[in-house]
């Protein structure tokens, strides 16, 4: 981006680039010419767009060609003969990663409760008060904390199985989650909203784990 936006004529002196890329591979420096004789061709204001196009192609296509071919081979072993050809790319993405549109009111209506919790339990009401009043980035982190993904399945959050499970009586324990089962494990903080706000907020905002990106 900086290269493309640079308008002066001294590109060669400022950026000191040629049509060659260098990277480290298991501690060894490797080089690859982006075009024939690229090591001896400096990048100038006249050819900088060509350089960027070739570099992006190398970075996104050529440098991962071997890995991608193995991924494609394994993927097609599983999916060959399926209905993939009927799907547009955006439709396939929707099937795989879900929709970014989040309706937490629908999630609240679809939620189930276990271990002594009901939808009218004080801590459950406080939970949804906290979720509904949270900013979007916090809502996304809450969803990822509980499910491992920051997106909704096809049909929206109302179509997702979501369980809030009681984790014993009131305590200072933080909430936890079983992301594989979309389950929030919540201690019964009772009517103390400030306590839920503090402990749930800490669990959601400061957690580190793994999930679907």
Residue pairs with C-beta under 8 A, 6 or more apart in sequence:
3 11
3 15
3 17
3 43
3 48
3 51
3 52
4 48
4 49
4 52
6 14
6 15
6 45
6 48
8 14
8 45
9 45
11 43
11 44
11 45
11 48
12 42
12 43
12 44
15 43
17 42
17 43
17 51
18 38
18 39
18 40
18 41
18 42
18 43
19 33
19 34
19 35
19 37
19 38
19 39
19 41
19 43
19 51
19 54
20 31
20 32
20 33
20 34
20 38
20 39
21 31
21 32
21 34
21 55
21 58
22 29
22 30
22 31
23 29
23 30
23 63
24 30
31 39
32 58
32 62
33 39
34 51
34 54
34 55
34 58
35 41
35 54
41 47
43 51
84 92
87 95
94 154
95 154
97 149
97 151
97 212
98 149
98 151
98 152
98 153
98 154
99 151
99 152
99 153
99 154
99 156
100 150
100 151
100 152
101 152
101 156
102 136
102 139
102 140
102 143
102 151
102 152
102 156
102 157
103 152
103 156
103 157
103 158
104 128
104 131
104 132
104 139
104 157
105 132
106 156
106 157
106 158
107 157
107 158
107 160
107 162
108 128
108 131
108 132
109 158
110 157
110 158
110 159
110 160
110 161
110 162
111 119
111 162
111 163
111 164
112 161
112 162
112 163
112 164
113 119
113 121
113 124
113 163
113 164
113 165
113 166
114 163
114 164
114 165
114 166
115 165
115 166
115 167
116 166
116 188
117 123
117 124
117 164
117 165
117 166
117 186
117 188
118 124
121 188
122 190
122 191
123 186
123 188
123 189
123 190
123 191
123 196
124 164
126 189
126 191
126 192
126 193
126 196
127 164
127 184
127 186
127 196
127 200
129 193
130 193
130 196
130 197
130 200
130 201
131 139
131 142
134 142
138 201
138 204
138 205
140 150
141 150
141 204
141 205
142 204
143 149
143 150
143 151
143 152
143 157
144 150
144 211
145 177
145 179
145 184
145 203
145 204
145 207
146 162
146 177
146 179
146 182
146 183
146 184
147 160
147 162
147 177
147 179
147 182
147 211
148 179
148 180
148 209
148 210
148 211
148 212
149 211
149 212
150 211
152 159
152 160
153 159
153 160
160 182
161 181
161 182
162 182
162 183
162 184
163 181
163 182
163 183
163 184
164 183
164 184
164 186
165 183
165 184
165 185
165 186
166 186
166 187
166 188
167 173
167 175
167 176
167 185
167 186
167 187
167 188
168 187
168 188
169 187
169 188
170 187
170 188
170 189
170 190
170 192
171 187
172 199
173 187
173 199
174 199
174 200
174 202
174 203
175 184
175 185
175 186
175 187
175 199
175 200
175 203
175 204
176 185
176 203
177 183
177 184
177 185
178 185
179 209
179 211
186 200
187 199
189 195
189 196
189 199
